[in-house]
Amino acid sequence: MRLPVSRALPLAALVFLNACMGSGGDARLSGAPVVPKNGPAADYPIVVGAPYVVNGTTFTPVDTMNYDAVGRAIVSPDGGSAVSGAHHTLPLPSYVEVTALDSGRTILVRVERRGPMNGTQLIELSPGAAAQLGMAGTAQAAVRVRRVNPVEPERALLRAGQSAPARMDTPKSLLTVLQRKLDAQEGVVRAPVQADPEPATTPKVDQPAQAQPATPAKPKPEPKKPEPKKPAPTKPEAKKPETKPAEAPKPAVQPPAEPKPAAKEPAKPGRFMVQVGAYSNKANADAAARKSGGAANQSGKLWSVRMGPFASEADAKAALAKARAAGYSDARILRAN
């Protein structure tokens, strides 16, 4: 027997059935959304997407966990005051730290869109994200984009359109490395190019100023052909071997022991002699004897060259002056006992 619809179930029974399903039944039967108990509440599902083309460049979205790159950031008209961004390949949504390479300031951004859709820049920031990064009034900026996994409270702030606390500023040493990486990536050569033109222009001005045409006048030294007269100096060159004995005054320092052999000579009392030098080589002693007018005599292992004997000290001094004038500055007067 079929009852009328109005009398099938009392209204109180329907209320009771709904209460039971809400307390212990399957939530999917009521049409309520499934919310994870732990972790991000609104970051699922994560979408990667298919490849697409922008200005002739194909971008293939990939779920890269350790994404870290440098490039250019531009400001998007979309997003308003929310701290969000658009990226060509990162999953949607995902979270990245964006660092301005000129200041080192680092902020947390939620990537929610694909883009930039009119260029190949690294990331497109909402006006709110650009303001937090310090890009006010700037069309684009050099940045580093690094994918991170922030804590749930920070995710919740960004999902709510607010900004997460700014990160610690990146040190200058790391900024320098990142800037060099970006320069190499973009083929940019910095200061050296500007410094080179300045020294390059100066020599160009100096070259015409140089009196190089005056240098041809240097043929005037050609009259210096009298240089053939240099054979004359060959005479002193021949004397050079004679002067070499003068370089051997070192053995002459040893003659303090020579007064003993001098005592052995049968010198007459009251006579004077001039000691020119002492040599270990007879040839050097003979050369000194010829030059000073003295005589070479062997005394032990040495050859001594002496002038005299002289009857008076005045004659000995005159001979001493002659010996020193000949180049024997160590010559001295010996008095015979």
C-alpha positions as CSV (number, residue, x, y, z in Angstrom):
1,M,0.0,0.0,0.0
2,R,1.5,3.3,-1.1
3,L,1.1,6.3,1.2
4,P,0.8,9.9,0.0
5,V,4.2,11.7,-0.1
6,S,3.0,14.2,2.5
7,R,2.3,11.4,4.9
8,A,5.4,9.2,4.1
9,L,7.7,10.7,6.7
10,P,6.9,13.2,9.3
11,L,9.0,16.4,9.3
12,A,10.4,15.5,12.7
13,A,11.7,12.2,11.3
14,L,13.6,14.1,8.5
15,V,15.2,16.4,11.0
16,F,16.3,13.4,13.1
17,L,17.8,11.6,10.1
18,N,19.8,14.7,9.0
19,A,21.2,15.1,12.6
20,C,22.2,11.4,12.7
21,M,24.1,11.7,9.4
22,G,25.8,14.9,10.5
23,S,27.1,13.3,13.7
24,G,28.1,9.9,12.6
25,G,27.4,9.3,8.9
26,D,29.6,9.8,5.9
27,A,30.2,13.5,5.2
28,R,30.3,12.9,1.5
29,L,26.6,12.0,1.5
30,S,25.8,15.5,2.8
31,G,27.8,17.2,0.0
32,A,30.3,19.0,2.5
33,P,33.9,19.5,1.2
34,V,36.6,17.1,2.5
35,V,39.2,19.1,4.5
36,P,42.5,17.4,5.6
37,K,43.0,17.4,9.3
38,N,46.7,18.3,9.1
39,G,48.9,20.4,6.7
40,P,47.7,23.1,4.2
41,A,44.0,23.2,4.1
42,A,43.5,25.0,0.7
43,D,46.6,24.0,-1.3
44,Y,45.1,21.0,-2.8
45,P,44.7,19.8,-5.5
46,I,48.2,20.8,-6.8
47,V,48.1,21.4,-10.6
48,V,51.1,21.0,-12.8
49,G,49.5,21.4,-16.2
50,A,50.5,20.8,-19.9
51,P,53.2,22.6,-21.9
52,Y,52.3,26.0,-23.4
53,V,54.0,28.6,-25.6
54,V,54.7,32.3,-24.8
55,N,56.3,34.5,-27.5
56,G,57.7,31.5,-29.3
57,T,59.1,29.9,-26.1
58,T,57.7,26.6,-24.9
59,F,57.3,26.2,-21.1
60,T,56.8,22.7,-19.6
61,P,55.5,22.8,-16.0
62,V,57.4,20.4,-13.7
63,D,57.0,19.7,-10.0
64,T,60.6,20.5,-9.0
65,M,61.1,20.4,-5.3
66,N,64.6,22.1,-5.1
67,Y,63.9,24.8,-7.6
68,D,66.4,27.7,-7.3
69,A,67.0,30.2,-10.1
70,V,67.9,33.8,-10.8
71,G,66.3,36.1,-13.4
72,R,64.0,39.1,-13.7
73,A,60.8,39.9,-11.9
74,I,58.0,42.2,-13.3
75,V,54.9,43.6,-11.7
76,S,51.5,42.3,-12.7
77,P,48.3,44.3,-12.7
78,D,46.6,41.3,-11.2
79,G,46.6,40.2,-7.6
80,G,45.9,43.5,-5.8
81,S,47.3,43.7,-2.3
82,A,47.7,40.0,-2.0
83,V,51.3,38.7,-1.9
84,S,51.1,36.3,-4.9
85,G,52.9,35.6,-8.1
86,A,52.8,33.9,-11.5
87,H,55.4,31.4,-12.7
88,H,55.9,29.5,-16.0
89,T,56.7,26.0,-14.6
90,L,56.2,25.6,-10.9
91,P,53.1,23.7,-9.6
92,L,50.0,25.7,-8.7
93,P,49.9,26.6,-5.9
94,S,53.5,26.6,-4.6
95,Y,55.5,28.8,-2.3
96,V,58.7,30.6,-3.1
97,E,61.2,33.0,-1.5
98,V,61.9,35.9,-3.7
99,T,65.1,37.9,-3.1
100,A,65.9,41.3,-4.6
101,L,69.6,41.2,-5.7
102,D,70.1,44.9,-5.2
103,S,69.0,45.0,-1.6
104,G,69.0,41.4,-0.3
105,R,65.4,41.8,0.9
106,T,63.6,38.4,0.8
107,I,59.8,37.8,1.0
108,L,57.5,34.7,0.9
109,V,55.2,34.6,-2.2
110,R,52.4,32.2,-3.1
111,V,52.5,31.2,-6.8
112,E,48.9,31.0,-8.0
113,R,49.0,31.7,-11.7
114,R,50.9,30.9,-14.9
115,G,52.9,33.7,-16.4
116,P,54.1,36.1,-17.3
117,M,51.9,35.5,-20.3
118,N,53.5,38.4,-22.3
119,G,57.2,37.7,-21.7
120,T,59.8,35.2,-20.6
121,Q,60.7,36.8,-17.3
122,L,61.4,34.5,-14.3
123,I,58.4,35.6,-12.2
124,E,55.5,38.1,-12.2
125,L,54.6,39.6,-8.8
126,S,51.3,41.1,-7.7
127,P,51.4,44.8,-6.7
128,G,51.3,43.7,-3.0
129,A,54.3,41.4,-3.4
130,A,56.2,44.0,-5.4
131,A,55.6,46.6,-2.7
132,Q,56.8,44.2,0.1
133,L,59.9,43.4,-2.0
134,G,60.7,47.1,-2.5
135,M,59.9,47.3,-6.2
136,A,57.7,50.4,-6.0
137,G,58.0,52.4,-9.2
138,T,60.3,49.8,-10.8
139,A,59.3,48.0,-14.0
140,Q,61.5,45.0,-13.3
141,A,64.2,43.8,-10.9
142,A,66.9,41.2,-10.6
143,V,65.7,38.5,-8.3
144,R,66.4,35.0,-7.0
145,V,63.4,32.6,-6.8
146,R,63.7,29.6,-4.5
147,R,60.9,27.1,-3.8
148,V,60.3,26.5,-0.1
149,N,57.9,24.6,2.2
150,P,56.7,27.2,4.8
151,V,54.8,26.4,7.9
152,E,51.0,26.3,7.8
153,P,50.4,29.7,9.6
154,E,52.4,31.5,6.9
155,R,50.5,29.6,4.2
156,A,47.3,30.7,5.8
157,L,48.3,34.3,5.8
158,L,49.1,34.3,2.1
159,R,45.9,32.4,1.3
160,A,44.0,35.1,3.1
161,G,45.6,37.8,1.0
162,Q,47.9,39.0,3.7
163,S,51.7,39.0,3.8
164,A,53.9,36.6,5.7
165,P,56.8,38.0,7.9
166,A,59.8,39.0,5.8
167,R,62.8,36.7,5.7
168,M,66.3,37.6,6.9
169,D,68.1,39.7,4.4
170,T,70.6,37.8,2.2
171,P,74.2,38.7,2.9
172,K,76.1,40.8,0.3
173,S,78.7,38.1,-0.3
174,L,75.9,35.8,-1.6
175,L,74.2,38.6,-3.5
176,T,77.5,39.2,-5.4
177,V,77.6,35.5,-6.4
178,L,74.0,35.5,-7.5
179,Q,74.5,38.7,-9.5
180,R,77.5,37.2,-11.3
181,K,75.4,34.2,-12.1
182,L,72.7,36.4,-13.6
183,D,75.2,38.4,-15.5
184,A,76.7,35.2,-17.0
185,Q,73.2,34.0,-17.8
186,E,72.3,37.2,-19.6
187,G,75.7,37.7,-21.2
188,V,76.3,40.9,-19.3
189,V,79.8,42.3,-18.9
190,R,80.1,45.0,-16.2
191,A,82.5,47.7,-15.2
192,P,85.6,46.5,-17.1
193,V,83.9,47.4,-20.4
194,Q,83.4,51.0,-19.2
195,A,87.0,51.3,-17.8
196,D,88.7,50.1,-21.0
197,P,87.6,53.0,-23.4
198,E,89.2,55.6,-21.2
199,P,92.8,54.3,-21.3
200,A,92.3,53.4,-25.0
201,T,91.5,57.0,-26.0
202,T,94.6,58.4,-24.3
203,P,97.2,56.6,-26.3
204,K,95.4,57.5,-29.5
205,V,95.8,61.2,-28.6
206,D,99.4,60.7,-27.5
207,Q,100.5,58.9,-30.7
208,P,100.0,62.0,-32.9
209,A,101.5,64.1,-30.2
210,Q,104.7,62.0,-30.1
211,A,107.5,63.7,-32.1
212,Q,108.2,60.4,-33.9
213,P,109.1,62.4,-37.1
214,A,111.8,64.1,-35.0
215,T,113.3,60.7,-34.2
216,P,114.6,60.4,-37.8
217,A,116.9,63.2,-36.8
218,K,118.7,60.6,-34.7
219,P,120.8,59.8,-37.8
220,K,122.9,62.7,-36.4
221,P,124.6,60.2,-34.1
222,E,126.0,58.6,-37.2
223,P,128.9,61.2,-37.0
224,K,129.8,59.2,-33.9
225,K,131.7,56.9,-36.2
226,P,134.9,58.0,-34.5
227,E,134.0,55.0,-32.3
228,P,136.7,53.1,-34.3
229,K,139.1,55.1,-32.2
230,K,138.3,52.7,-29.4
231,P,141.3,50.7,-30.3
232,A,143.2,53.2,-28.2
233,P,141.5,52.0,-25.1
234,T,143.0,48.6,-25.8
235,K,146.2,49.8,-24.2
236,P,144.5,50.2,-20.8
237,E,142.8,46.9,-21.5
238,A,146.2,45.4,-21.7
239,K,147.0,47.0,-18.3
240,K,143.9,45.4,-16.8
241,P,145.7,42.1,-16.1
242,E,148.3,44.2,-14.3
243,T,145.6,45.8,-12.2
244,K,144.3,42.4,-11.2
245,P,147.1,42.0,-8.7
246,A,145.6,45.1,-7.0
247,E,142.4,43.1,-6.6
248,A,144.4,40.6,-4.5
249,P,145.1,42.8,-1.6
250,K,143.3,40.2,0.5
251,P,146.5,38.1,0.8
252,A,148.3,41.3,1.4
253,V,146.4,41.5,4.7
254,Q,148.4,38.5,5.9
255,P,151.8,40.2,5.7
256,P,151.9,41.0,9.4
257,A,154.0,37.8,9.6
258,E,156.4,39.0,6.9
259,P,158.5,41.3,9.1
260,K,160.2,38.2,10.3
261,P,161.6,37.3,6.8
262,A,162.5,41.0,6.5
263,A,164.7,40.6,9.5
264,K,166.5,37.8,7.8
265,E,167.5,40.1,4.9
266,P,171.0,41.5,5.3
267,A,169.7,45.0,5.3
268,K,172.1,47.6,6.5
269,P,171.3,49.5,9.7
270,G,169.4,52.7,9.2
271,R,168.2,51.8,5.7
272,F,164.5,52.0,4.5
273,M,162.5,49.8,2.1
274,V,159.0,50.1,0.5
275,Q,156.8,47.0,0.7
276,V,154.7,47.1,-2.5
277,G,152.8,43.9,-1.9
278,A,152.9,40.1,-1.3
279,Y,151.6,37.6,-3.9
280,S,151.1,33.9,-4.0
281,N,151.7,33.9,-7.8
282,K,155.1,34.7,-9.1
283,A,153.7,36.1,-12.4
284,N,151.7,38.7,-10.5
285,A,154.7,39.5,-8.3
286,D,156.9,40.1,-11.4
287,A,154.2,42.3,-13.0
288,A,154.0,44.4,-9.8
289,A,157.8,44.7,-9.7
290,R,157.9,45.9,-13.3
291,K,155.2,48.5,-12.7
292,S,156.6,49.8,-9.4
293,G,160.3,49.5,-10.2
294,G,160.9,47.2,-7.3
295,A,162.1,43.6,-7.0
296,A,160.3,40.4,-6.4
297,N,161.8,38.0,-3.8
298,Q,160.3,34.7,-2.5
299,S,159.6,34.5,1.2
300,G,158.2,31.2,2.2
301,K,155.1,30.5,0.1
302,L,154.7,34.2,-0.9
303,W,156.4,36.5,-3.3
304,S,157.1,39.9,-1.8
305,V,157.7,43.0,-4.0
306,R,159.9,45.7,-2.4
307,M,161.5,48.9,-3.5
308,G,164.9,50.0,-2.1
309,P,166.8,50.0,0.1
310,F,166.9,53.8,0.6
311,A,169.5,55.7,2.6
312,S,166.9,58.2,4.0
313,E,163.3,58.1,5.0
314,A,162.7,61.0,2.6
315,D,163.8,58.8,-0.3
316,A,161.6,55.9,1.0
317,K,158.6,58.3,1.2
318,A,159.2,59.4,-2.4
319,A,159.3,55.7,-3.5
320,L,156.1,55.0,-1.5
321,A,154.3,57.8,-3.3
322,K,155.4,56.4,-6.6
323,A,154.1,52.9,-5.6
324,R,150.8,54.2,-4.5
325,A,150.4,56.3,-7.6
326,A,151.0,53.1,-9.6
327,G,147.9,51.7,-7.9
328,Y,149.4,49.9,-4.9
329,S,147.5,51.7,-2.2
330,D,148.6,49.1,0.4
331,A,152.3,49.9,0.0
332,R,154.1,50.8,3.2
333,I,157.6,51.7,4.4
334,L,159.7,49.1,6.2
335,R,162.6,50.1,8.4
336,A,165.5,47.7,8.5
337,N,167.1,47.1,11.9
